[in-house]
């Protein structure tokens, strides 16, 4: 049994991590305290060998641009230092696919081949944290998360809005149905994060499904989960957005094993049920 400290344990991804660790027989310890406090947290009593850092600012309305992202970068570095000072062995940070140059990516985003070019403050601060952790020379992995959905997802995001419309028998269409995105069920993501934490993978590694259905196909899967395919109004527009944001899961598969992620139709059906 591994003792793992989890920050953001009451959040969307954090709750899924806690559930997964408990199901797999590990001792999951939820961080208690204010990570944005000016002084580093005292983690001695936690006696955790591993840490999965899932806490961050997540207000859907402005998380991409809010200046508080800078504070979270500094707070996360304090957390990592405090964790290793307390005897911790392995730290897993959660990054974002938006660290990549998604506007110019030629195919799926690869840790080895795709350039990094964050275009939002959120992604820039995540990359700053990754680089800060790398300079410390400690045992850490950086999980680049693509798009996530599932139980507990925040209102205002694509999947909850879509499923709410279909649940009320209302037709719905994505604004840009031609965009292709790699969406992973939050429980599958939690499983991948746990496996990363328990591995010896160092540095950046993608988490996702390795598949990227069009948003119009995702809406069709959502309508089908309610038995009302006619409610999905598809389109193939892209609106000048990056046409494809997909995880290359080659490194995960090579160094950890099969990613184990359900397809979008199964995942949406599980959420609805």
N, C-alpha and C positions, 0 to 999 in steps of 0.2 A: 504494500500500500504506500502510495506517494502522498506527501502532504503538500498541497498546492494552494498558494494564496491567490485569490481572484479579486481584482479591483473592478468596480462597476458591476458588482454581483447582482444588483437589483435592476439593471438595465436590460434591454432587449437581447443583446448577445450574451451579457454576463449571466443572466438567469439560465440560458440554455447551456452555458459552460458548467454552471453549478449542477444542473440536472445530469449532464453527461458524466461528470466526474463521480457523482454519487452512484449512478447506475453501474459504473465500471469498478466500484470498490475503492476509489481514492478518497482521501480526506480533503475536502474542499473547505477552505477558510475564507470567508468573505471579509475583505478589508473594511474596517470601521474607522472612520475619521474623515478629515477634510484634506484632501490631497493638495488643494490650492493654498493651504496655510504656508506662511513664509518659512517655517522651520521644517526640516525633514521629518517624516513620520518615524516613530520608534517601532521597529518591526521585530525586536528581539523576542517578544513573547509569542509571536506567531510560529516561530520555529519551523518555517516552511523551507523546503529544499527548492521548490519551483514557484514561479510567479507568472500568472497570465494577466497582463495589464489591459483590461477592456474598458476602463473608464475614460471618458472624454466628453466634450461638449457636443450635444446631439440635437439641439433644437432645429427641427427640419426647416424652419423659415429662414434661418441665417447662419447655420453652422459652417457653410462654405466660406463666409466672409467675416464673421465676427472676430474682433481682435482678441477675444479671450482664448483663441487657439494658441496664441503666443504664450499665454500663462500656462496652458496645459503642457506645452513642450517643456518649459522650465520645471514644472511640477513633476513631470514624468521622469526627467533626469534625476531629480532629487529622490524620487521613489526608488529608481534603480540603484542609486548609490546606497541608499539606506538598506535596501534588500540585501545587497552583497556585503555591506558592512555587518549586517546581522547574521551572516553565515549562509545566506542563500546561494544556491549553486547555478540555477538556470533561469533566465528571464525571457519571457516571450512578449514582445510588443505587437500591437495590432496596427498595421498600416492600411493603405488604401490603393486601389488600382489607379486612382487619379494622380499618383506620383509619376506614373508613366506618361510619355508623350502620346496620349491616346488620340490626339487629333491627327497624328501622322503615322500611327502604328501600321505596319504592313503585316496584317494578320494578327493572331493571338499575341498577347503581351507576354514576353519572356524575360525572366530575371537576368539572363545572360546577354540577350540581344537587343531588347527594346530600350531606347534611350529614356532617361528620366527628365521630365519637364513639367512640373506641377504648375497649373494655371490658376489655382485658387489658393487663398491663404490657408485654408484647412489642409490641403495637400502639401503645401510648402512646409507647414509646421510639422506634419507627419514625417516628411523627408528629413527635416532638421533633426527630429528626434532619432530617426534611424541612424543618421550620420553621427550624432552625439554618442549613441550607444556603441557604434562601431569603434569610435576613438578610444573608448574605455578599455577595450581589450578583454572584456569579460565574456562568459558563455551566454550568448543570447541568440534568439531567432526573431525574425521580423516577418510576420504573416501579412502579406498583402491581400486584403479582402476585396472581392469584387462586389456584386450586388446581392443583398440579403433580403429574405422575406420569411414569414412564418408567424406562429402564435406570439402575440405581444408586440407586433410591429406597430410603429408609431402612426397616429392619424396624420393624414396629409401626404403620405407616401403613396407611390403608384399602386402597389398591391392592395393595401387596405381600402383605398378609394375604389378600385375596380371591384373588389369582392363585395363591398357595401352596396354598390349600384346593382350588381347582379342579384344580391340577396333580396333586394326590394323589387325585383322584376323590371328594372330599368335598363335600357340599352346603354352601352358605353363603348367608346373608342379611344385608343391612345392618341395623343396629340401627334406623335411621330411614329406611326406604326412600322415603318421600315427600319428603324434602328434595331440592331442586334446586340443583346446584352446577356452576360453570363450571370444568371440568378441562381443562388444556392439557398436551400432551406436552412434556417438558422440552426436546427438540430444537427444537420450534416456538417455545417460550419463548425459547430462546437466539437464534433467528433474529430474533424481535421485539426483544430487547434490543440486538442488534447494530445493527439498523436505527434504533433510538432513539438509540444512541450516535453514529451517523453522520449523524443528522439535525440540524436546528436547533430541535427542539421544546424548549420551556422549561417547567419545573415538572412537575406531576403528569400522568401519562398511564397509562391502564390497559393491562395486558397480559392476554390471555386469548383465548377463542374467540368470545365473544359469544353462546354457547349454554349452556344449563344443564339437562342431562338429570337426571331423578330418579335417586337412588342405586340404586333398584331396576332402572332401565334400564341403569345402568352394570354392575351385577352380571349382568344378562342378557347384555350384550355380552361380559363376561369369560367366562362359561360357554360362550357360542357360539364364542369363539375356540379353545376346546378341543374343540368339537364335542359338548358335553354340556349343552345348554340346560336339561335337567331338574335340573341341580345348583343352579340359581339359584332361591332361595326368596325371592320378593318380598314386600314389604308396603308400605303407604302411610302409615305413621305418621310424625309429625314430632317428637314428644317435646318440644314447646315451643321448639324451635330455630328460628332464622330460616328461613322456608320457602324463600326464594330468595336466593342470592348469585351474581350474574351480572355480568359485565363489560359495560358499555356501551362498545363499540369505535368509537363515532362519531368521537371526536377522532383516534384512531389512523388510521382510514380517511381522514379528511379531510386530515390533515397529513403522513402518511407513505405511506399506501396500503393495499391489502388486507392484513389481518393474516396471512394464510397459516397457518392452523392446521387440522390434520386433525380429522375428527369423532371422537367417542369410540370408536366401533366399530373404525374403522381404526387409531387409535392403540393401543388395547389389543391388537389383532391383531398389530401391529408389535412390541410388547413381547414377546408370547408367542413370536413367530417368531424 
